[in-house]
Amino acid sequence: MSNQNINIATENVQGKCDLKCSYSYNYPDCSLTARNSGVMISLTCDNSTSPPVTYNNQKYNVSDITITSPSLHNFNGTQAPAEICISHIPVTGGPTFYVSIPITASTESSTASNLITEIIQSVSTNAPSQGDTTNLNIEGFSLQKIVPNKPFYSYTDKSNNEWIIYGMLYAVPLNSSTLNTLSQIIKPFALPMQGGSLFYNSSGPNSGISIGDGIYIKCNPTGSSSEEVPVEYQKNTPSYDLINLLEGPFNMSIIQIIIVCILFIIVFGAGNYIYSFITTDLPKSVVPDLTGGKLF
């Protein structure tokens, strides 16, 4: 493992992990409780009836959600304005699984940015100081609306915890006013983010769905049919249709040359036959002297 903080950047990718970091999720709506820990906003979500996440055939429940400012990870060599991190605990025990998304300053808006803005504003009003706690009344909140269904990076940290990190291309946009509010209620948290090799999953999450124990199916692309259609295989047989053979300028040229040659042979043969016939029937005296004046 490297002792340096990992940098989430394309040039640092060591390989692909489409099969080795398979991530599928189906996060339900939940109620949130927020705590201002001074260096981050910690959120707890009421437990769902079934594990909402499968990572490499292992089922996980959401443990907590944190928002830090600036980001914990470096993205393309620099920290992002903020970062949201989702911790998952495996059902059968083992290392923690994290999903992390950068937050960027932007005037654009999305469903994810609206939800996170509402969290920050509510904490700023009801839990502005370290140790304060508040219940968040956010209708329809779900991590399903925050986690991008897009390609991601992956690495394993020094404690063997698995990480999925989204690049800045899929960062959650927040306006400068909301980011200023966040920086006023929490302080920067310099947590070393050290890990091994960085990998890339171009398929993104939900490329496969887990159904029950031990059953895993591959999803069809958007727009494809879910029904199985029988495929009939027909052996290709060669066609010798003369019309098809004559099609095309190249073939026509060859045919024309062959016809001309045949006509030439016929004309030449006919001419030779006629000449032979005439010369055979003429008197010998009429035949040209080709032997020095002697007649045959």
C-alpha positions in Angstrom: 0.0 0.0 0.0 1.2 3.6 -0.7 1.7 6.0 2.2 0.5 8.9 0.0 -3.0 10.2 -0.3 -4.7 8.6 -3.2 -5.5 11.0 -6.1 -8.7 10.3 -8.1 -7.6 11.0 -11.6 -7.7 9.1 -14.9 -4.0 9.1 -15.3 -3.6 7.1 -12.0 -5.9 4.2 -13.1 -4.0 0.9 -13.1 -6.7 -1.1 -14.8 -10.4 -2.0 -15.2 -12.5 -3.6 -12.5 -15.9 -4.1 -14.3 -16.1 -7.7 -12.8 -14.2 -7.3 -9.6 -16.1 -4.2 -8.3 -19.7 -5.0 -9.1 -22.0 -2.6 -7.3 -25.8 -2.6 -7.4 -28.1 -0.7 -5.2 -31.7 0.0 -4.5 -31.9 2.6 -1.7 -35.3 3.2 -0.2 -36.8 6.4 1.1 -35.8 7.0 4.7 -35.9 9.5 7.5 -32.7 11.3 8.5 -31.2 12.4 11.8 -28.3 14.9 11.6 -25.5 15.5 14.0 -23.0 18.3 13.8 -19.7 16.7 14.9 -17.7 19.9 14.2 -15.7 18.5 11.3 -18.5 16.9 9.4 -22.3 16.5 9.2 -23.2 12.9 10.2 -26.5 11.5 9.0 -28.2 8.3 10.1 -30.9 6.8 8.0 -33.6 4.5 9.5 -32.8 0.9 8.5 -34.6 -0.7 5.6 -36.2 -4.1 5.8 -33.7 -5.7 3.5 -30.1 -4.8 2.6 -30.2 -2.2 -0.2 -26.7 -2.8 -1.6 -24.8 -5.7 -3.1 -21.1 -5.3 -3.7 -19.2 -8.3 -5.2 -22.1 -10.6 -4.1 -21.9 -9.3 -0.5 -25.0 -7.7 1.0 -24.6 -4.4 2.9 -26.8 -2.0 5.0 -26.2 1.7 5.2 -24.4 2.7 8.4 -24.2 6.5 8.2 -23.7 9.3 5.7 -21.2 12.1 6.2 -20.7 15.5 4.5 -17.2 17.1 4.8 -15.8 20.4 3.5 -13.4 20.4 1.8 -13.4 16.9 0.3 -11.4 14.1 2.0 -10.1 12.8 -1.4 -8.0 14.7 -4.0 -9.6 14.9 -7.4 -7.2 15.6 -10.2 -4.6 16.8 -7.7 -6.8 19.2 -5.7 -9.6 18.9 -3.1 -13.2 19.5 -4.1 -15.3 22.0 -2.2 -17.0 19.2 -0.3 -17.7 15.5 -0.4 -20.5 13.2 0.7 -19.6 9.7 1.8 -21.9 6.7 2.5 -20.7 4.0 4.8 -22.0 0.4 4.4 -21.7 -2.5 6.9 -21.7 -6.0 5.5 -24.5 -8.2 6.7 -22.2 -11.2 7.4 -19.4 -9.0 9.0 -16.2 -7.8 7.5 -14.6 -4.5 6.3 -16.7 -1.4 5.6 -17.7 -0.5 2.1 -17.7 3.2 1.2 -19.3 5.1 -1.6 -18.1 8.7 -2.0 -19.2 11.5 -4.3 -17.5 14.9 -4.7 -19.4 18.1 -4.4 -18.6 21.0 -6.7 -19.4 24.7 -6.9 -21.9 25.3 -9.6 -25.0 27.3 -10.5 -26.5 24.2 -12.0 -29.1 22.2 -10.0 -30.2 18.6 -9.7 -32.3 16.5 -7.5 -29.2 15.5 -5.6 -28.1 19.1 -5.1 -31.6 20.1 -3.9 -31.6 17.3 -1.3 -28.1 18.1 0.0 -28.9 21.8 0.1 -31.9 21.1 2.2 -29.8 19.1 4.6 -27.2 21.8 5.0 -29.7 24.6 5.5 -31.6 22.5 8.1 -28.4 21.7 10.0 -27.4 25.4 9.8 -30.7 26.4 11.4 -31.3 23.6 13.9 -27.8 22.2 14.7 -25.3 24.9 14.0 -22.8 24.0 16.7 -20.6 21.0 17.4 -22.6 18.3 19.2 -26.0 19.6 18.1 -28.5 17.1 16.7 -31.7 17.5 14.7 -34.3 15.4 13.0 -34.6 16.3 9.3 -38.0 16.4 7.8 -37.1 15.9 4.1 -39.9 14.3 2.1 -38.9 11.7 -0.3 -35.2 11.6 0.7 -33.4 8.6 -0.8 -29.7 7.9 -1.6 -31.1 6.5 -4.8 -31.5 10.1 -5.9 -27.9 11.0 -4.9 -25.6 8.2 -6.0 -24.9 8.5 -9.7 -25.7 5.6 -12.0 -22.4 6.3 -13.8 -18.9 4.9 -14.2 -16.7 5.1 -11.0 -13.3 4.5 -9.6 -12.4 1.9 -7.0 -9.6 1.2 -4.5 -8.9 -0.7 -1.2 -7.5 1.4 1.7 -4.9 0.4 4.2 -7.5 -1.2 6.5 -8.9 -3.3 3.6 -12.0 -1.3 3.4 -13.5 -1.1 -0.2 -14.0 2.3 -1.7 -16.1 3.5 -4.7 -15.3 7.0 -5.7 -17.0 9.1 -8.4 -15.0 11.6 -10.4 -15.6 15.3 -10.7 -17.6 14.7 -13.9 -20.4 13.3 -11.8 -20.0 15.6 -8.8 -23.1 17.0 -7.1 -23.4 20.7 -7.9 -24.0 23.2 -5.0 -24.2 27.0 -5.3 -21.6 29.2 -3.6 -24.0 30.4 -0.9 -24.8 26.8 0.3 -21.1 25.9 0.3 -20.3 29.1 2.4 -23.0 28.0 4.8 -21.4 24.5 5.1 -18.0 26.0 5.7 -19.4 28.1 8.6 -20.9 25.2 10.6 -18.1 22.6 10.2 -14.3 22.8 10.0 -11.9 21.1 7.6 -11.1 17.5 8.4 -7.6 16.4 7.3 -8.1 12.7 7.3 -5.4 10.8 5.4 -6.9 8.9 2.5 -4.3 6.2 1.7 -4.9 3.3 -0.5 -3.5 0.9 -3.1 -4.0 0.9 -6.9 -6.8 2.8 -8.4 -9.2 1.0 -10.8 -12.0 2.0 -13.1 -15.4 0.5 -13.7 -16.8 1.7 -17.0 -20.1 -0.1 -16.6 -21.1 1.8 -13.4 -23.5 0.5 -10.8 -26.6 -1.6 -11.4 -25.1 -3.4 -14.3 -26.3 -6.5 -12.5 -29.0 -7.1 -9.9 -29.0 -9.5 -7.0 -32.2 -11.5 -6.5 -32.2 -13.5 -3.3 -29.3 -15.5 -2.0 -26.9 -16.9 -4.5 -28.8 -15.6 -7.6 -27.3 -12.9 -9.8 -28.5 -11.8 -13.2 -27.2 -9.4 -15.8 -29.3 -6.5 -16.7 -30.3 -5.8 -20.3 -29.4 -2.4 -21.8 -32.0 0.3 -21.8 -34.5 -0.3 -24.5 -33.8 -4.0 -24.9 -36.5 -6.6 -24.6 -36.7 -8.7 -21.5 -38.3 -11.6 -23.4 -36.3 -14.4 -24.9 -36.8 -14.6 -28.7 -35.8 -17.9 -30.4 -33.2 -17.5 -33.0 -33.4 -19.5 -36.2 -30.1 -20.3 -37.9 -30.3 -20.8 -41.7 -27.4 -22.2 -43.6 -26.2 -19.9 -46.3 -26.3 -21.6 -49.8 -24.4 -20.2 -52.7 -26.5 -18.6 -55.5 -25.5 -19.0 -59.1 -28.2 -16.7 -60.6 -26.9 -15.4 -64.0 -28.6 -12.1 -63.4 -26.7 -11.6 -60.2 -23.5 -12.6 -61.9 -24.0 -10.0 -64.6 -24.6 -7.2 -62.1 -21.9 -4.7 -61.6 -19.7 -2.8 -64.1 -16.7 -5.0 -63.6 -18.6 -8.2 -64.4 -20.2 -6.6 -67.4 -16.8 -5.5 -68.8 -15.5 -9.1 -68.5 -18.6 -10.5 -70.3 -18.3 -7.9 -73.1 -14.6 -8.9 -73.6 -15.6 -12.6 -73.8 -18.4 -11.9 -76.3 -16.0 -9.8 -78.5 -13.4 -12.6 -78.4 -16.1 -15.2 -79.4 -17.3 -13.0 -82.2 -13.7 -12.5 -83.5 -13.1 -16.2 -83.5 -16.3 -16.8 -85.3 -15.6 -14.1 -87.9 -12.0 -15.2 -88.3 -13.0 -18.9 -88.7 -15.7 -18.0 -91.2 -13.4 -15.9 -93.2 -10.7 -18.6 -93.3 -13.3 -21.2 -94.3 -14.6 -19.0 -97.2 -11.0 -18.3 -98.4 -10.2 -22.0 -98.3 -13.4 -22.8 -100.2 -12.7 -20.3 -102.9 -9.1 -21.2 -103.5 -9.9 -24.9 -103.6 -12.5 -24.6 -106.4 -10.5 -22.2 -108.7 -8.4 -23.6 -111.7 -4.8 -24.0 -110.9 -3.8 -21.5 -113.6 -5.5 -18.9 -111.7 -3.8 -19.7 -108.5 -1.0 -17.2 -107.8 2.5 -18.5 -108.5 4.2 -18.7 -105.2 6.9 -21.1 -106.3 9.0 -19.3 -108.8 6.9 -19.6 -111.9 6.1 -23.2 -111.7 2.5 -24.4 -111.7 1.2 -27.1 -109.5 
